[in-house]
Amino acid sequence: MTGSSDKKTRSRAEVEHRARRDRIFLNNPVIMQGLGLAPLIVAATTLKNGIMLAVAVFLLLTPMRVLAAALSKFAYFRFRGLTYALTAAVVYIGVRYIMGLLYPTADLALLGLYLPLLVADPIILKRYERPQRERMHTAARKGLVTSLGYMLILIFLSAIREFLGAGTLLGHWIVKRSWFPMAQLPAGGFIILALVMGVWRAVAVNVKEQMSLGAEER
């Protein structure tokens, strides 16, 4: 009986460890940790905005994390936070230049302050509250996976909000009516995100249970 209980405990621990490494579905930074909500709620009101934010996150998060991991070897511990903040600001200069080449200024203006505010967004800076230093290859891997998880939510939620709020996707009519005009307001964004989070978490719990059962049977 004890052996069976130990096996079950080990199986659950193994599943939880695998889930923590999965930043796309089982441990998505938005769904499970509530990170990066400001641009998601306020700026990601259309699919175009969501895609632009997703591109910015992809260009910003991983390079900044790798560069900060490299610089942390030389940064005095007390100034670690300042090192990461300055790193993000420097990386953003290059990101903003690339975004300017990819998108017209008028489109980027739709994002308002929430494009430069990605520099100080918790999804970018949360890692740096931990005292442990990251190796550069670990920073690259985790940065890429976290970026993909956040990009998925940005694109998914912005598409839902544009469709429900305006009946369009990328400005093209899908239906000739608006089912939930409030979807493109911050309040509507919170409501839709809460519903998505509830369903997503329920599915994730079910998936982890199935993974645990599968691990116990092996």
C-alpha positions as CSV (number, residue, x, y, z in Angstrom):
1,M,0.0,0.0,0.0
2,T,2.9,2.3,0.9
3,G,4.6,1.5,-2.3
4,S,1.5,2.4,-4.3
5,S,1.2,5.7,-2.5
6,D,4.9,6.6,-3.1
7,K,4.5,5.8,-6.7
8,K,1.5,8.0,-7.0
9,T,3.3,10.8,-5.2
10,R,6.3,10.5,-7.5
11,S,4.0,10.5,-10.5
12,R,2.3,13.7,-9.5
13,A,5.6,15.3,-8.6
14,E,6.9,14.4,-12.1
15,V,3.8,15.7,-13.8
16,E,4.1,19.0,-11.8
17,H,7.7,19.4,-12.8
18,R,6.9,18.9,-16.5
19,A,4.0,21.3,-16.2
20,R,6.2,24.0,-14.7
21,R,8.4,23.8,-17.7
22,D,5.5,24.1,-20.1
23,R,5.0,27.9,-20.5
24,I,2.7,27.5,-23.4
25,F,-0.2,25.5,-22.1
26,L,0.1,23.9,-18.7
27,N,1.9,26.8,-17.1
28,N,1.1,29.7,-19.4
29,P,2.4,32.9,-17.8
30,V,-0.9,34.8,-18.3
31,I,-3.4,32.0,-17.5
32,M,-1.6,30.5,-14.5
33,Q,0.3,33.5,-13.1
34,G,-1.6,36.5,-14.2
35,L,1.4,38.2,-15.8
36,G,1.4,40.7,-18.6
37,L,-2.2,41.8,-18.2
38,A,-1.9,45.6,-18.9
39,P,-1.1,45.4,-22.7
40,L,-3.3,42.4,-23.0
41,I,-6.4,44.1,-21.6
42,V,-5.9,47.7,-22.8
43,A,-4.0,47.5,-26.1
44,A,-4.9,44.0,-27.5
45,T,-8.4,45.0,-28.7
46,T,-8.0,43.9,-32.3
47,L,-6.1,41.1,-34.0
48,K,-3.8,43.6,-35.7
49,N,-2.8,45.0,-32.3
50,G,-2.4,41.6,-30.8
51,I,0.0,40.5,-33.6
52,M,2.0,43.7,-33.3
53,L,2.4,43.2,-29.5
54,A,3.3,39.5,-30.1
55,V,6.1,40.5,-32.5
56,A,7.4,43.1,-30.0
57,V,7.4,40.5,-27.2
58,F,9.2,38.0,-29.4
59,L,11.9,40.5,-30.3
60,L,12.2,41.8,-26.7
61,L,11.9,39.1,-24.2
62,T,14.4,36.4,-25.2
63,P,17.3,38.7,-26.3
64,M,16.8,40.8,-23.1
65,R,16.8,37.7,-20.9
66,V,20.0,36.3,-22.6
67,L,21.8,39.6,-22.4
68,A,20.8,40.1,-18.8
69,A,22.0,36.6,-17.9
70,A,25.3,37.5,-19.4
71,L,25.6,40.8,-17.6
72,S,24.5,39.4,-14.3
73,K,27.9,37.8,-14.0
74,F,29.4,41.3,-13.7
75,A,26.6,43.2,-12.0
76,Y,26.9,43.8,-8.2
77,F,24.0,42.2,-6.5
78,R,22.6,45.4,-5.1
79,F,22.4,46.9,-8.6
80,R,20.9,43.8,-10.3
81,G,17.5,45.3,-10.7
82,L,18.9,48.4,-12.3
83,T,21.1,46.3,-14.6
84,Y,18.0,44.4,-15.9
85,A,15.9,47.6,-16.3
86,L,18.7,49.3,-18.3
87,T,19.2,46.1,-20.4
88,A,15.5,46.1,-21.3
89,A,15.6,49.8,-22.2
90,V,18.6,49.3,-24.5
91,V,17.1,46.2,-26.2
92,Y,13.9,48.1,-26.7
93,I,15.7,50.7,-28.8
94,G,16.5,48.0,-31.3
95,V,13.1,46.5,-31.1
96,R,11.4,49.8,-31.7
97,Y,13.5,50.4,-34.8
98,I,12.6,47.0,-36.2
99,M,8.9,47.5,-35.4
100,G,9.1,50.8,-37.3
101,L,10.4,49.0,-40.3
102,L,7.6,46.3,-40.1
103,Y,4.6,48.5,-39.3
104,P,3.5,52.1,-40.2
105,T,3.8,54.7,-37.4
106,A,0.0,55.1,-37.4
107,D,-0.4,51.4,-36.6
108,L,2.2,51.5,-33.8
109,A,0.4,54.6,-32.4
110,L,-2.6,52.4,-31.8
111,L,-0.7,50.6,-29.1
112,G,-0.1,53.8,-27.2
113,L,2.2,53.6,-24.2
114,Y,1.8,49.8,-24.0
115,L,4.5,49.1,-26.5
116,P,7.3,50.9,-24.6
117,L,5.8,49.7,-21.3
118,L,6.6,46.1,-22.2
119,V,10.1,47.0,-21.0
120,A,8.8,47.1,-17.4
121,D,6.1,44.5,-17.8
122,P,6.1,41.7,-15.1
123,I,6.2,39.0,-17.8
124,I,9.6,40.5,-18.9
125,L,11.0,41.3,-15.5
126,K,9.6,38.6,-13.1
127,R,12.5,36.3,-13.6
128,Y,14.9,38.9,-12.2
129,E,13.3,39.0,-8.7
130,R,15.0,35.6,-8.1
131,P,18.6,35.7,-6.7
132,Q,19.8,32.7,-8.8
133,R,21.7,33.5,-11.9
134,E,20.7,31.9,-15.2
135,R,23.0,30.3,-17.7
136,M,22.7,31.9,-21.1
137,H,21.4,28.8,-22.9
138,T,18.8,28.4,-20.1
139,A,17.8,32.0,-20.4
140,A,17.4,31.6,-24.2
141,R,15.3,28.4,-23.9
142,K,13.0,29.8,-21.2
143,G,12.7,33.2,-22.8
144,L,11.7,31.6,-26.1
145,V,9.1,29.3,-24.5
146,T,7.7,32.1,-22.3
147,S,7.5,34.4,-25.4
148,L,5.5,31.7,-27.3
149,G,3.1,31.3,-24.4
150,Y,2.4,35.0,-24.2
151,M,2.2,35.4,-27.9
152,L,-0.4,32.7,-28.1
153,I,-2.6,34.5,-25.5
154,L,-2.2,37.9,-27.2
155,I,-3.3,36.6,-30.6
156,F,-6.0,34.4,-29.3
157,L,-7.6,37.0,-27.0
158,S,-7.3,39.9,-29.4
159,A,-9.0,37.8,-32.1
160,I,-11.9,37.0,-29.8
161,R,-12.2,40.6,-28.7
162,E,-12.3,41.9,-32.3
163,F,-14.7,39.3,-33.5
164,L,-17.1,39.8,-30.6
165,G,-16.7,43.5,-30.4
166,A,-16.8,44.4,-34.1
167,G,-17.7,41.2,-36.0
168,T,-14.4,41.5,-37.9
169,L,-10.9,39.9,-38.0
170,L,-8.0,42.1,-39.3
171,G,-10.6,44.6,-40.3
172,H,-12.5,42.2,-42.6
173,W,-16.1,41.5,-41.9
174,I,-16.9,38.0,-40.6
175,V,-20.4,38.7,-39.5
176,K,-22.5,41.8,-40.0
177,R,-23.1,42.4,-36.3
178,S,-21.4,43.0,-33.0
179,W,-22.4,40.4,-30.4
180,F,-20.5,42.0,-27.5
181,P,-19.4,45.7,-28.2
182,M,-17.9,45.9,-24.7
183,A,-15.3,43.3,-25.7
184,Q,-13.1,46.0,-27.1
185,L,-13.1,48.0,-23.8
186,P,-10.9,47.2,-20.9
187,A,-13.8,46.0,-18.8
188,G,-14.9,43.6,-21.6
189,G,-11.3,42.5,-21.9
190,F,-11.2,41.5,-18.2
191,I,-14.5,39.6,-18.6
192,I,-13.4,37.6,-21.6
193,L,-9.9,36.9,-20.2
194,A,-11.6,35.6,-16.9
195,L,-13.8,33.2,-18.9
196,V,-10.8,32.1,-21.0
197,M,-8.7,31.6,-17.9
198,G,-11.5,29.5,-16.2
199,V,-11.9,27.2,-19.1
200,W,-8.1,27.0,-19.8
201,R,-7.3,26.1,-16.2
202,A,-10.0,23.5,-16.0
203,V,-8.7,21.8,-19.2
204,A,-5.1,22.1,-17.9
205,V,-6.1,20.4,-14.6
206,N,-7.8,17.6,-16.5
207,V,-4.7,17.1,-18.8
208,K,-2.4,16.9,-15.7
209,E,-4.7,14.3,-14.1
210,Q,-4.6,12.2,-17.3
211,M,-0.8,12.6,-17.4
212,S,-0.6,11.5,-13.7
213,L,-2.7,8.4,-14.4
214,G,-0.6,7.6,-17.4
215,A,2.6,7.9,-15.3
216,E,1.2,5.6,-12.6
217,E,0.3,2.9,-15.1
218,R,3.9,2.8,-16.5
